[in-house]
Amino acid sequence: MRVEIRPVEGKRQLKAFVRFPYSIYKDDPAWVPPLDMDDLKTLSKDKNPAFEYCEASYWMAYRDEKAVGRVAGIINNRVIEKWGKKYARFSWIDFIEDFEVAEALVKTVEDWAKSKGMIGLQGPLGFTDLDKEGMLIEGFDQLGTYATGFNKPYYAPYMERLGFSKDTDWIEFRVKTPDSIPEKVQRVGELISKRTGVHIHEWKGKREIVKKFGDQIFALLDEAYEPLYGTCPLTEGQVKFYIDTYLGFADPRFVKLLVDAQEKLIGFGITLPSLSLAAKKAQGRLFPLGWYYFMSAIKNPEVIDMYVVGIKAEYQERGVVALIMNALNRDAIAAGVKFSETNPELETNFKVHGMWKDYEKTQHKRRRAFIKLF
């Protein structure tokens, strides 16, 4: 039977779009399903503030009335304005092991992008670089983090057959929590703090971090990540959106704020308890038991996920990131955390890779963004 591509229209079809991956990955031990409510919010034009400057369309592939694939096409006008390249993006791409299905989905996005005046297609990339990005090409047997996507090994070869080539890669590490913080490392941290006046702000309540530091965190994120691949400044609406998304789970043990002598934010490390196993148990739904799995995971984690680290430019060469790592390790040891999972780091971002140089670690996953020019 031939492949039929249908646009996604209305809430019912959007829910089917969001739930489609279960037909491919449900029994795969490495797949971490997102909460349906999170994807629905991100993909809904009336809920995601990225639509202030983005446009998107979604499609599903069918064969004999059975869903066999899905894909999203995105145009981020701020990214185009910043980088000067009229590239569309593809994302939320999943398909059965059938090249004809992949070809039909990708051709649909290409035709849509061309009709919008685009000259190329990149992906997988979301609305912003805080969405899931990259196609897994190494580490298919490794449990993902809640912030990353998953795909089968046949995806990347299909993309190459369709004329796509590597644009960039991200790598991920599994970092062992040290048994203790060496006295020398602690002493160096104390010297850096004394010399610069920079110190860890000990916060206690979520209201404090949101009200006092929420806007500062995302302003600093824009500044620190400005030169990195695919980034663009966040709007006020997006800042609020991501504050609600990320800081709602903030825990003083694992979210470290670095301030100067005037208590102004100059760096941060946002780390959250791993939600991967909880998400697998929840199967995309917060109720009736999903909330219980998530709350249990947050309370006593054995693994934590490193989401984002940002340091103000003028402090990046002064060793202050050691203060964040010392504080994080101190509380991770006390909490019984065994490992940290880094989220994707650009393979060329050597400053970030350097954070793990003194730790026992394994580089265990790699993701790729592909590109095709028309």
C-alpha positions as CSV (number, residue, x, y, z in Angstrom):
1,M,0.0,0.0,0.0
2,R,1.2,3.5,-0.8
3,V,2.1,6.0,2.0
4,E,-0.4,8.7,2.6
5,I,0.7,12.0,4.3
6,R,-2.0,13.9,6.2
7,P,-1.6,17.3,8.0
8,V,-2.3,17.3,11.7
9,E,-5.4,19.4,12.4
10,G,-7.3,19.9,15.6
11,K,-6.6,18.7,19.2
12,R,-7.6,15.0,18.6
13,Q,-5.1,14.7,15.7
14,L,-2.4,16.5,17.7
15,K,-2.8,14.0,20.6
16,A,-2.4,11.2,18.1
17,F,0.8,12.9,16.8
18,V,2.1,13.1,20.4
19,R,1.3,9.5,21.2
20,F,2.6,8.0,18.0
21,P,6.1,7.1,19.3
22,Y,4.6,4.5,21.6
23,S,3.9,2.3,18.6
24,I,7.7,2.1,17.9
25,Y,9.5,2.5,21.2
26,K,7.1,1.3,23.9
27,D,9.2,-1.8,24.7
28,D,12.6,-0.3,24.2
29,P,14.5,0.0,27.5
30,A,16.4,3.1,26.4
31,W,13.4,5.2,25.4
32,V,12.2,7.9,27.9
33,P,8.7,9.1,26.9
34,P,7.8,12.7,27.5
35,L,4.7,13.7,29.4
36,D,1.9,14.2,26.8
37,M,1.0,17.5,28.4
38,D,4.5,18.8,27.9
39,D,4.6,18.0,24.2
40,L,1.0,19.2,23.7
41,K,1.9,22.6,25.3
42,T,5.1,22.9,23.2
43,L,3.3,22.1,19.9
44,S,0.2,24.2,20.6
45,K,0.2,27.6,18.9
46,D,-1.8,29.2,21.7
47,K,0.4,27.9,24.5
48,N,4.0,28.1,23.3
49,P,5.3,31.7,23.2
50,A,7.9,30.6,20.5
51,F,5.0,31.1,18.0
52,E,5.5,34.8,18.5
53,Y,8.2,34.5,15.9
54,C,8.0,30.8,14.7
55,E,5.6,29.0,12.4
56,A,5.1,25.3,12.2
57,S,3.2,22.5,10.5
58,Y,2.8,18.9,11.5
59,W,2.1,15.7,9.5
60,M,1.5,12.1,10.0
61,A,2.1,9.2,7.6
62,Y,-0.4,6.4,7.1
63,R,-0.4,3.1,5.3
64,D,-3.7,1.2,5.0
65,E,-5.1,3.6,7.6
66,K,-2.4,2.7,10.2
67,A,-0.1,5.5,11.5
68,V,3.5,4.7,10.5
69,G,5.3,8.0,11.0
70,R,5.2,11.7,12.0
71,V,7.2,14.9,11.5
72,A,7.1,18.6,12.3
73,G,8.3,21.4,10.1
74,I,9.4,24.7,11.9
75,I,10.6,28.1,10.7
76,N,12.3,30.1,13.4
77,N,12.5,33.7,12.0
78,R,14.7,34.9,14.9
79,V,17.3,32.2,14.1
80,I,17.1,33.2,10.4
81,E,17.6,36.9,11.3
82,K,20.5,36.1,13.6
83,W,22.4,33.7,11.5
84,G,21.4,35.0,8.0
85,K,20.5,31.6,6.6
86,K,16.9,30.8,5.4
87,Y,16.8,27.2,6.7
88,A,13.7,25.5,7.9
89,R,13.9,22.9,10.7
90,F,12.4,19.4,11.0
91,S,11.6,17.9,14.4
92,W,9.4,15.4,16.2
93,I,10.4,12.9,13.4
94,D,9.6,9.2,14.0
95,F,8.9,6.4,11.5
96,I,8.8,2.7,11.2
97,E,11.7,0.8,9.5
98,D,10.5,1.6,6.0
99,F,12.5,3.9,3.8
100,E,9.4,4.8,1.7
101,V,7.8,6.2,4.9
102,A,10.8,8.3,5.8
103,E,11.1,9.6,2.3
104,A,7.5,10.6,2.1
105,L,7.7,12.5,5.5
106,V,10.9,14.3,4.7
107,K,9.8,15.3,1.1
108,T,6.6,16.8,2.7
109,V,8.7,19.0,5.0
110,E,11.1,19.9,2.1
111,D,8.2,20.9,-0.1
112,W,6.6,23.0,2.7
113,A,10.0,24.7,3.4
114,K,10.5,25.5,-0.3
115,S,7.0,27.0,-0.5
116,K,8.0,29.3,2.4
117,G,11.1,30.6,0.5
118,M,13.6,28.5,2.5
119,I,16.8,27.3,0.9
120,G,17.7,24.4,3.2
121,L,16.4,22.1,5.9
122,Q,18.1,21.3,9.3
123,G,17.3,19.0,12.1
124,P,16.1,17.5,14.2
125,L,15.9,20.9,15.9
126,G,13.0,22.3,18.0
127,F,11.6,25.7,18.3
128,T,14.6,26.8,20.4
129,D,17.8,25.1,21.6
130,L,16.0,24.4,24.9
131,D,13.8,21.9,23.0
132,K,15.1,18.4,22.2
133,E,17.6,18.4,19.4
134,G,19.8,16.0,17.4
135,M,19.3,12.4,16.1
136,L,20.9,9.7,18.2
137,I,23.7,8.0,16.3
138,E,25.6,6.3,19.2
139,G,24.3,4.9,22.5
140,F,21.1,3.2,21.5
141,D,21.4,0.9,24.5
142,Q,21.8,3.8,27.0
143,L,18.9,5.1,28.9
144,G,18.1,8.7,27.8
145,T,17.5,11.7,30.0
146,Y,14.1,13.3,30.2
147,A,15.4,16.3,28.2
148,T,16.5,14.2,25.2
149,G,14.8,12.3,22.4
150,F,15.3,8.8,21.1
151,N,15.3,7.0,17.8
152,K,16.2,3.7,16.3
153,P,19.6,3.0,14.6
154,Y,18.1,3.0,11.1
155,Y,17.1,6.7,11.2
156,A,20.5,8.3,10.4
157,P,21.3,6.0,7.4
158,Y,17.9,6.9,6.0
159,M,18.6,10.6,6.3
160,E,21.9,10.1,4.5
161,R,20.1,8.2,1.7
162,L,17.8,11.2,1.5
163,G,20.7,13.6,0.7
164,F,21.3,14.9,4.2
165,S,24.8,15.4,5.7
166,K,26.3,16.2,9.1
167,D,25.7,19.8,10.3
168,T,26.9,19.3,13.9
169,D,27.1,16.7,16.7
170,W,26.4,16.8,20.4
171,I,28.0,14.4,22.9
172,E,26.9,13.2,26.3
173,F,28.8,11.9,29.4
174,R,28.0,9.8,32.4
175,V,30.0,11.2,35.2
176,K,30.7,9.3,38.5
177,T,30.1,11.2,41.7
178,P,33.4,11.3,43.6
179,D,33.7,9.7,47.0
180,S,34.8,13.0,48.5
181,I,36.0,16.4,47.4
182,P,39.8,16.5,47.6
183,E,41.1,19.0,50.2
184,K,43.2,20.7,47.4
185,V,40.1,21.3,45.3
186,Q,38.3,22.8,48.2
187,R,41.2,25.0,49.0
188,V,41.4,26.3,45.4
189,G,37.7,27.1,45.5
190,E,38.1,29.1,48.7
191,L,41.0,31.0,47.2
192,I,39.0,31.8,44.0
193,S,36.1,33.0,46.1
194,K,38.3,35.2,48.3
195,R,40.1,36.7,45.3
196,T,37.0,37.4,43.2
197,G,34.2,37.9,45.8
198,V,32.2,35.3,43.9
199,H,30.3,32.8,46.0
200,I,27.4,30.4,46.0
201,H,24.1,31.9,47.0
202,E,22.4,29.5,49.4
203,W,18.7,29.7,48.5
204,K,16.0,27.7,50.2
205,G,12.6,28.2,48.5
206,K,11.4,28.0,44.9
207,R,9.7,31.4,45.2
208,E,13.0,33.0,46.0
209,I,14.8,31.5,43.0
210,V,11.9,32.3,40.6
211,K,11.3,35.9,41.9
212,K,14.8,37.0,42.5
213,F,16.8,35.0,39.9
214,G,14.4,33.7,37.3
215,D,14.8,36.5,34.8
216,Q,18.6,36.8,35.6
217,I,19.1,33.1,34.8
218,F,17.6,33.3,31.4
219,A,19.2,36.6,30.5
220,L,22.6,35.0,31.4
221,L,21.7,31.9,29.5
222,D,21.1,34.1,26.4
223,E,24.5,35.8,26.9
224,A,26.5,32.7,27.6
225,Y,25.0,30.6,24.8
226,E,24.8,33.5,22.2
227,P,27.6,32.1,20.0
228,L,26.5,28.5,20.0
229,Y,24.8,26.6,17.2
230,G,21.2,27.3,16.5
231,T,20.6,29.8,19.3
232,C,18.5,33.0,19.4
233,P,17.5,35.4,22.2
234,L,14.4,34.4,24.2
235,T,11.4,36.6,24.4
236,E,9.8,37.7,27.7
237,G,7.0,35.2,27.2
238,Q,9.5,32.4,26.6
239,V,11.5,33.3,29.7
240,K,8.3,32.9,31.8
241,F,7.5,29.6,29.9
242,Y,10.9,28.1,30.7
243,I,10.9,29.4,34.3
244,D,7.7,27.4,34.8
245,T,9.1,24.4,33.0
246,Y,12.5,24.1,34.6
247,L,12.4,25.9,37.9
248,G,9.2,24.3,39.1
249,F,11.4,21.2,40.0
250,A,14.3,23.2,41.4
251,D,16.0,21.7,44.4
252,P,18.6,23.7,46.5
253,R,20.8,20.6,46.6
254,F,21.2,20.5,42.8
255,V,20.5,24.0,41.5
256,K,23.6,26.2,42.2
257,L,23.6,30.0,41.8
258,L,26.9,31.9,41.6
259,V,26.8,35.5,42.6
260,D,29.3,38.4,42.9
261,A,30.0,40.5,46.0
262,Q,26.8,42.5,45.3
263,E,24.7,39.3,45.0
264,K,24.2,39.7,41.3
265,L,24.0,36.5,39.3
266,I,27.2,35.7,37.3
267,G,26.8,31.9,36.9
268,F,24.5,29.0,37.5
269,G,24.2,25.2,37.2
270,I,20.7,23.7,36.8
271,T,20.7,20.1,37.7
272,L,17.6,18.0,38.4
273,P,17.0,14.5,39.7
274,S,16.8,12.0,36.9
275,L,13.1,11.6,35.8
276,S,13.9,8.9,33.2
277,L,12.6,5.8,35.1
278,A,9.7,7.7,36.5
279,A,8.7,8.9,33.0
280,K,8.9,5.3,31.7
281,K,6.5,4.2,34.5
282,A,4.2,7.1,33.9
283,Q,3.9,6.3,30.1
284,G,3.2,9.9,29.2
285,R,0.5,10.6,31.7
286,L,0.7,12.4,35.0
287,F,-2.5,10.8,36.3
288,P,-3.5,8.6,38.0
289,L,0.0,7.5,39.2
290,G,2.5,9.5,37.1
291,W,2.8,12.3,39.7
292,Y,3.7,9.7,42.4
293,Y,6.5,8.3,40.2
294,F,7.9,11.7,39.5
295,M,7.7,12.9,43.2
296,S,9.4,9.7,44.3
297,A,12.2,10.2,41.8
298,I,12.8,13.8,42.9
299,K,13.0,12.9,46.6
300,N,15.9,10.4,46.7
301,P,17.7,10.3,43.3
302,E,20.6,8.0,42.6
303,V,21.2,9.8,39.3
304,I,21.0,13.6,38.5
305,D,20.8,15.2,35.1
306,M,22.9,18.3,34.2
307,Y,20.5,20.5,32.2
308,V,22.4,23.8,31.7
309,V,25.5,25.6,33.0
310,G,26.1,29.2,32.3
311,I,28.9,31.6,33.3
312,K,29.1,35.3,32.5
313,A,31.7,35.9,29.8
314,E,34.2,37.9,31.9
315,Y,34.3,35.1,34.5
316,Q,34.7,32.1,32.2
317,E,38.5,32.1,32.4
318,R,38.8,32.7,36.1
319,G,38.0,29.2,37.4
320,V,34.7,30.1,39.1
321,V,32.9,27.1,37.6
322,A,34.9,25.1,40.2
323,L,32.7,26.8,42.9
324,I,29.6,25.4,41.2
325,M,31.1,21.9,40.8
326,N,32.3,21.8,44.4
327,A,28.9,22.8,45.8
328,L,27.1,20.4,43.5
329,N,29.4,17.5,44.4
330,R,29.1,18.3,48.1
331,D,25.4,18.0,48.0
332,A,25.4,15.0,45.6
333,I,27.6,13.1,47.9
334,A,25.4,13.9,50.9
335,A,22.3,12.8,48.9
336,G,23.8,9.5,47.8
337,V,23.9,10.4,44.1
338,K,26.0,7.9,42.2
339,F,26.2,9.4,38.8
340,S,25.4,12.6,36.8
341,E,24.1,12.5,33.2
342,T,25.1,15.5,31.1
343,N,22.6,16.6,28.5
344,P,23.9,17.1,25.0
345,E,27.0,19.3,24.6
346,L,28.2,20.5,21.3
347,E,31.2,18.5,20.3
348,T,33.2,21.8,19.8
349,N,32.2,23.2,23.1
350,F,35.6,22.4,24.8
351,K,35.0,24.7,27.7
352,V,32.1,22.6,28.8
353,H,33.9,19.3,28.2
354,G,36.7,20.7,30.4
355,M,34.4,20.6,33.4
356,W,34.6,16.8,33.5
357,K,38.4,16.5,32.9
358,D,39.1,15.6,36.6
359,Y,36.2,13.2,36.9
360,E,35.7,9.5,36.2
361,K,33.4,9.6,33.1
362,T,32.2,7.8,30.0
363,Q,31.2,9.5,26.8
364,H,28.3,7.2,25.9
365,K,25.9,9.0,23.5
366,R,26.2,11.1,20.4
367,R,23.5,13.0,18.5
368,R,23.6,14.7,15.1
369,A,21.9,17.5,13.4
370,F,21.6,17.0,9.6
371,I,21.4,19.5,6.9
372,K,20.3,19.5,3.2
373,L,20.4,22.5,0.9
374,F,17.8,22.8,-1.9
